[in-house]
Amino acid sequence: MNIKAFLDKGWLASSLIMIAVTVTNCSNPAPSSNIYSTTQAGTLQEVQFGTVVAVRPVSIQQNSSETGQVAGGIIGGVAGSDLGQGKGQVVGSVAGAVAGGAIGSLIDRATEVRPGLEITVKLQNDKIVALAQIADEMFQVGDSVKILTNNGKSRVVH
C-alpha cells in the first residue's frame, strides 16, 4: 500500500471521526452517587451524615471539551477541500471547516446534558449544604444520607 492510498481523504475523515468519538467518550463524568472513576476507587473519603431537607431536578452539563467542534472542523475542512481547484479549493476547505465546527459544537452540547438532582442536606452539626449530581439514585425529603468527600469533590449517597 502506498502513502497516497493510505492518506486517502475518505480514510482520513473516518479516522478523525473515530478519534473524536473516542476522546469525547473519555471525558470525566459528572458527579454521581453510583459511579466511581478508577482514580476515585480505593481512595479515603471524608464522611458526613445528615438529613435531606430539599430535592429539586436540575440539568448537569459536562464542561465542553470542544472535541466535536475541533473534529467537525477538521473533517469539514478535508471534505470541503475536494471542491474545485486553487482558490475554490481553499474556499471550500474554509467553508467546510466552519460548517463542520458548528455541527460538531451542536453535537457536543446535545450529548453533554444529563438529568440531575440538587440535594440539600442538613448535617448533624446543623450546617446546611447543597450538592448537584447525576440523578442515578432518588432522594426524598427526610432521607438519612451520607456525604462522601474526597479532594474537594462530594457526592450524596444513602
BAFITOR-119222 format. One record per residue (C-alpha): residue in one letter; x, z negated, y. Coordinates in steps of 0.5 Angstrom, whole numbers, plus 2048, in hexadecimal, padded with zeros to 3 digits. Example, Ala and Ser with C-alpha at 12.3 -4.5 7.8 and 13.67 -1.06 7.14 Angstrom:
2
A8197F07F7S81B7F27FE
***
This chain:
158
M800800800N803802807I8037FE80DK7FE802811A7F980280BF7FA7FA80BL7F87F9812D7F27FE812K7ED7FB817G7E87FA812W7EC7F580EL7EF7F2815A7E87F1817S7E57EE810S7EB7E9810L7EA7E7817I7E37E5816M7E57E180FI7EA7DD813A7E57DC819V7E07D9814T7E67D5810V7E87D2817T7E17D1819N7DF7CD813C7E57C9813S7E37C581AN7E27BE81AP7DB7BC818A7D77B781DP7D77B081BS7D27AF815S7D07A9811N7D27AC80AI7D87B180CY7DF7AF80CS7E57B380DT7EB7B3809T7EE7AF80FQ7E97AA80FA7E97A9808G7EC7A2806T7EE7A080DL7EC79980FQ7E6799814E7E3793818V7DC791816Q7D778E81BF7D078C819G7C978D81DT7C278F81DV7BF79681FV7BB795826A7BA79C827V7BB7A3824R7BA7AA827P7BB7B1825V7C17B5828S7C57BB827I7CC7BB825Q7D07C1828Q7D77C2825N7DC7C382AS7DD7CA82BS7E47CD827E7E37D382AT7E57D6824G7DE7DB823Q7E07DD82AV7E77DF829A7E67E2822G7E07E6825G7E47E982BI7EA7EB826I7E57EE822G7E17F2827G7E87F482AV7EA7F7824A7E37FA823G7E37FD82AS7EA800829D7E7805825L7E380882BG7E780E82EQ7EE810830G7F280D835K7EE80983BG7E880A837Q7EB806831V7EE801836V7E7800839G7E4800832S7E87FA830V7E77F6836A7DF7F7836G7DF7F582EA7E37EF82FV7DF7ED835A7D97EE831G7DC7EB82AG7DE7E582EA7D77E4831I7D47E582AG7D97E0827S7D77DB82CL7D07DB82BI7D17DA823D7D67D4825R7D07D1829A7CB7D2824T7CF7CF81EE7D17C9822V7CB7C5823R7C87C181EP7C37BB81EG7C57B481FL7C37AD821E7C47A9827I7C47A2823T7C479C828V7C6795825K7C678E827L7CC78B824Q7CD784821N7D0782828D7CA78482CK7CE78A82EI7CA79182EV7CE79782CA7CB79E82BL7CE7A4827A7CC7AB825Q7CE7AE81FI7CB7B481AA7C47B2817D7C67B1810E7C37AA80FM7BD7A8812F7BD7A1816Q7B779E819V7B679881EG7B779181AD7BC794815S7C2790814V7C8794814K7D0794815I7D479881AL7DB79A817T7E079C81CN7E779F81BN7EC7A2820G7E67A2825K7E17A6821S7DB7A281FR7D57A381AV7CF79F818V7CD79E811H7C879A80D
***
